[in-house]
């Protein structure tokens, strides 16, 4: 299946214990994706065909963006170790509804960035970082080998228009340096 048919919700980062549980680093703002029983999929690379697994149980590690998951098909540590660095997926059709002003990360990637004050094109959103506060990685047209980090807050990014594939930033001194 094609990449755009899937949403990556996390990455398996380590085995947990000896009974096949795995630790997953979340890439989702929706904890229920790791806590609710049901089918999930895994793949090693974007070119691989996702393989189904059945989530039996999940719990969050307190204070961390990590979950411990148990899948019906994974029953020992060796099987769990073999899954390290696999992506955990759900079908793109399983997108959860968002509140106004919320966005799916995958929808932000590739948006054209414009100066809110004068309308000039500045670059393109090439990455997204969630490190306590969300940051957009923007590759500037004037220096395509350099990425700048823009805080993804309404005061700096007042306009996001997904249908038009654009967002606007209020440039402040030092923001694009």
N, C-alpha and C positions, 0 to 999 in steps of 0.2 A: 504494500500500500504506500501511497505517497506521503511525504512528510506533512503536508498541510492537512491531512486527515486526522492528525494526532496532536494532542497537547501534552507536552512534557510536564509532569507534576513533581518530579523529584529524581534523584540519582541514588542508587544503592551504593553506599560508601564502605560498608563493612558487615561481616557476619556478627551475630549477637548470640552468644551462648553456643550450645552444642546441638540444639534441636531444630536448626534450620532457619531461625529468625534472622532478619536482616535489619541493619540501620539504614534509614533513608533520609537524605538531606532534602528538605522540602523546597520546591520551586513554586509553591502555590500559596495563595492567601486563604485557602479553604481547607481547614483541618479535617473536615468530614471526608475528604478524599483519602485520608489515611486511617480513619476510624470506622468507616462504614463498610461492612462486609460486602463482597461482590467481586465482579471481574475487573481486573486491571491487565495491562499488557507491559511487556518489557522488550527492549532491544538494545543491542550493543552500540550500533551506529545508526545514523539516519537512513542509511542505505539498506539496512536489514529489515526483514519482515517482522513486525511485532508478534510476540508469542503470548498467548493468554495465560494468566495465573488467577487463582481464586484467593482473594484476601479473606482470611478467617478472622484475624484479630489485629488491631493496631492500637498503639498508645504513644503519646508524646513523651519525650524526655523533658522533664520540667526545666524551664528556662532556656531551652535550646530550640533550634529550628530542625530538630531531629525526631524521627519517629522509629519505633521498633515495630516491624510488621511480621506477621506469620502468614505464609501462604500454604494452602493445602498440598501443593505439589512439591514443596521444598521441605525435606524432613531431617536433614543432617547438616552439620557445619560445612562439609566439603561441597555440598550443593550450594549452600549460601555463599561460600567463598568464591565459587565460580561466577557468581552474579555481580561481583564488585565492579563498579563503573558502568553498569547497565542503567539505561534510562527507564523510569517508571512512567507509563503513559495512560491516558484515557482518550477515547474518541473525541474529536473536535466537536462533535454534536452534543457532548456532555458539558459544554460550557455552562457555568453557573451564572445566573443573572447578577448584574452589577448595580450598585447605587449610582445616582447621577454624580458625575465627576470621577468615577472609577473607570479604569481601563484594564483590559487584558494586555500583558506585556507584549505578546506577539503582535498585537495591533499597533503598537507604538513603533516597532522596528521598521525602518524604511520610510518613516514620515519625513517629509521635507521640512526643514527648519527655516523660519523667516524671522526677521527683526520686527517685533511688534510695533516699534515706533515709526519705521519708515518703509516697511514692506519688503526690504531687500532679502534675497535668498542668502542664507548663511551656510547651510550644509544639510546633512542627513543624519537621522538617528540610526546608529549602528549597533548600540548595545544598551543594556539596562542593568543597573547594579542596585541591589537591595542590601544596604549595609547600615541598618538603623534608620537612615533616611534614604529615600529613593533618589537615584541619580540616573540621568540620561547620558549615555555615551554618544557624543555628537562628533562626526568627522566633518571638519570645516572645508568648504569649497576652496578657500584660499591656501590651506595647507592640508592636503589630503592624506599625508602620512602621520598626522597628529590627531588624537582624539581629546576633546575637552569634556569635562564632566559638568553637567548642568543640574542643579537641584530641581527635582520634579515636584515643585510646589506651585500653587496657583499664583503667588506673588511674582514669580519669575516666569512661569509658563501659564499665562492667562487664557490661552486659546488652544484647544485641541479639536481639530475637525477631521475625524476619521474618514468621512465620505470624500473629502477633498484631499486626503493624504497629506495634511499639513498641520504643523503646530507653530505657534509664535512664542518667542521668548522676549522678555524685557531685558535688553542688554544694560548691564551696570558695569562700571569701571572694574577691570580685572577679570570679568566673567569668562571672556573668550581667550584669555592669555595662556 
